[in-house]
Amino acid sequence: MKINLNSKFLSEWKYYEVARYVSSLERVIREKNKIIELKDIEEYSKKNNNIGIYTSVFAYNSTDLEKTTRLRAALF
C-alpha cells in the first residue's frame, strides 16, 4: 500500500502488536486484535510479570485493524 503523503512521518506509526510467553502452554501467544501504543508496552510487560514480552516488526498508524497501514523497515 502506498503511504499517504499527508501521514508520512514516522511518529504516525506508534502502535505495535504484542505477544507474551505463557509458561503453562510453553509457547508464545500473540494477543489477537490487540495493538498498543509503544508507551504502553512497559505497563503490558509489568501486567505479565516482565517475562517474555514481544513486539511485532510492524508498526501501525492506528489501532483499527481494518483501516490501519503497516510499516516495516526494509531488510537486506
Secondary structure by P-SEA (a helix, b strand, c coil): ccccccccccccccbbbbbbbbcccccccccccccccccaaaaaaaaacccbbbbbcbbbccccccbbbbbbcccc
